[in-house]
Amino acid sequence: MIGRLGEGGMGTVYLAQAPDGLLVAIKVVRTDLADDEEFRRRFRSEVDRARQVPPFCTAEVLDADPDHEMPYFVVEYVDGPSLATVVRDKGPLSQSNLHGLAIGVATALTAIHGAGVIHRDLKPNNVLLAAGSPKVIDFGIAHSVQGTSGHTRTDQIVGTISYMAPERFGSAGAGSAPVTPAADIFSWGAVIAYAGTGRTPFGSDAAPVVAARILTSPPDLTGLSGMLRGLVEQALAKDPADRPTARELLEQLLGPGPARSPDLAAALARQPDLLVAAEEAQATGRTAAVVLGANETTRIAPPPGPQKADVAISASPVPATSAPAISAPATSALLTSAPPNRGRRWGRAALVVVAVAALVTSLTIVGIASGAIDLPSSSAGRSPAPSTVAQTASPTADPLGPVVIADPLSVEKLWHPKDDKPNNASCTFAGALIVTRSTGGSYRCLGPQDVIADFTATVDVKLRDEGSCAAVWFRFDGSGYALRICADAYSLVAHGATGAAAIKELGRFPLTTPIAYGKATTVGIAAAGTNLTFTRDGQPVGGLTDNMFNKGRVVLGIFQESKPETPPPYSVLFSNIEIRKPAG
């Protein structure tokens, strides 16, 4: 232990040094909360989710013990001031720095939403301006996309008023729609507006007044211009359906290399790590369907939204945040709204009614700057309307174990197309998933974000062009295993263990009969603890024991040598993927 960094609503943060010399931040939970079993359950689930978020522009969770006498978790120490501190002390960011910030926060949301998490409290205090790239922190009040009711009471909203989406003000009442990642996109817009102008886009008056403006008034974006202003306006749309996803934001922010603005090019030139993180996040997408009502479904397109623990980690002390309670008169009609969904638009009259309710109904706000807002329930004892998440595949009672992912890959479903001209690669569909690349190196297609430890998987692979090698990454989370499938051999490599492009071959398995170009073969992978085995058309090819990676995503793509002997083009096809977890 080196010293105390600060204190928040959930506990105390300490600076410490790991045995290998790495500086880390340790958050120790308050004693009164540690004795609360409900809190321990919530803390345990939050830590589990935080570990699933790829460390793209986020502070990585390194260790945790939710069951310790004094529960704690350890995260990467981020040496840098908060965005709030920088803007307060030095004013709005320059255009170049603002572009870099917008990309970094969108990258973090892409990673977090892709892991099935919603941040719910994205604000300038939770964005640290570290060397290399911005970092989004504080996932302590995050809730899984798959369980929005979780451990938060039905009469409680968690967040920070000035950065909260309009639908959040109706999410605490019984029967309201669940919060979706679109709420984080609204917060992204408010954060970028603050960074570019030095003020919040809906003013800094009393909380009910700010809430009313968020619901009824356009944002004040004076001082923003160009592409960023347009994206911020989209992100601050009143209707969640009108906002882009985090991945869409990221793709628009990055744009094609030749067409990048001077400000963007300057930001990326100064922060090469930021570009690497953004491209990694782009390559790891998923689409989930969240059922909002009886027949109302909205798609959460690949990556938007963060999660981590309730801790701000920076070089300077982190002050405890608190604010006096603000009360107004009395009723429970407070800030209710229709569920957000594609195709539905909020009527202006409805918004005005809701805004008036915000100003004249009973509202006790606890911790305006950071914390929970307790709202009176509209019906005592009523349970919230359940939310349902459409699964990628229905589990089956099968001795081989339940199917968790199944996709014929004939059209876009769980995997997604992408035309990536800057990287000379593409993922398309024409009866199969076709991955092409005209240069050496690897390329991964956007697919499910399910984090899996032990599993069995089969997928039909066709090497279309001579010299092409397909690959299946598994237990992959920015780094992991990759099984390369070439005509003459399988080979297993560790990809990204010591750097984004680092490759170490762990084993090579020659094929008795080479794979014929243009003819499909069924590739099988089984991972059980440290035992990894591989098959071809159901017959063993080889295997090994290794403990470098223990869980992560399954990803499909192409994997050429950095300097291939065979000239391009290179293309491989995938179809009929099925992934099962172990029986029992």
Disulfide bonds with the S-S distance in Angstrom:
Cys427-Cys445 2.05
Cys469-Cys486 2.03
